[in-house]
Amino acid sequence: MKDLADLREEISVWKKLEKRISDALELAELCDPSMQNELEAEVAEISVELSRLEISTLLGGRYDRGNALLTINTGEGGTDAQDWAAMLERMYLRWCERRGYSTEILDQTEGEEAGIKSVSIAVTGAYAYGYLRAEKGVHRLVRLSPYDSAHRRHTSFAQVEVLPEAVQEDPLVVINPDELKIDIYKSSGAGGQNVQKNATAVRITHIPTGLVVSCQNERSQLQNRENAMRVLRARLLDLAQIAAEKHLSDLRGAYQKAEWGSQIRSYVLHPYQMVKDHRTEYEVGNTTAVLDGDLDGFMEAWLRMKKE
C-alpha cells in the first residue's frame, strides 16, 4: 500500500506539470501582449520544476526513496581532522535543513581537544538516501590551521559513509536475538549527570558477522538500544547487498582509507578558495556556501555521471 501511494503521488506530480505546460501553450497562442510578463514567469517556474523532476528520475535505486544513515569518521590530520569532521557534520545538518529533512544524532564521540571523532546521523525524508549516497567517500580539507601556533597550512581528512536505513520488515535483514551480544556501560563525554553516572550506553555485537555498533547519546538505555539496532540493521543490509551482487555494490562503494590520494572531494580554503569533486570535475568557488549546506550541485552532477 505504501508503494502504491508513493507511485500515485509521483504520477500526480507529473500530471500536474503536464497540465501547467498545456495551459501555458494555450496562453501563448492568444498572443496577448498584456499577458507577456505572466507567461514568462510561468515558463520560468515550469523550467525549474521540470529540472527538479528530471533529477528525481535519476533516483531509481531500490532504496533511493528512503531514509539514510550518515556516519562521519575522522581520518588523517589529528586535531584538525577532528575539527574537520565537526565542520562536515554541520554542513550536512544544514543541507538536511534546507531540504526539510529531519535529523537525529544517534551516536557521537567528542574530540580530545576540538571537534568530533565520529558521529552517526539518521536522516528522514523522501529520497534522503538517493541524494546522500553521492557523498560517501573521503573528504579532504586544506586550510591554515587554527590549532598550529605557526599558523601553517594543514591538510585534513574525514570518511563519510552513507547507508540506507533498513525497515523492520526488509527480507534481506533477519536478526536472530540469540546472535546478539549486548553490553551496557556508562556514557563518556558531554551529556549531563544522568548520562555519565547511569549505565545508559549500549553496545551491540552481531556475533555471526562481528559487526559492532554503539549508541550513547540518549538518557534512556532503551532509546540507545533502539538506535543501535537501527544502525545494525543498516549495516547488515549493506552486507546482504554486497553478498547478493557478488561485488562491492553501489550502496557502499569501494572502501578507501581517509588519507592522501583517496579523496572524492577537496575543500580548499587556502591559498585560494574552491571545492572540487574529483569524480565529476564539478567545482564551486564559494566555499562558504558549500560549507553552509549548498550541496545540490555536487549531488546532481554525480547522479548524472552515474546515469551516463
PyMOL commands that set and color helices and strands:
alter all, ss='L'
color gray80, all
select helices_A, chain A and resi 2-29+33-56+78-99+128-135+177-179+193-197+221-245+287-291+296-307
alter helices_A, ss='H'
color red, helices_A
select strands_A, chain A and resi 68-74+102-110+116-124+137-144+153-164+180-185+201-206+211-215+263-268+274-277+283-284
alter strands_A, ss='S'
color yellow, strands_A
deselect
rebuild
show_as cartoon
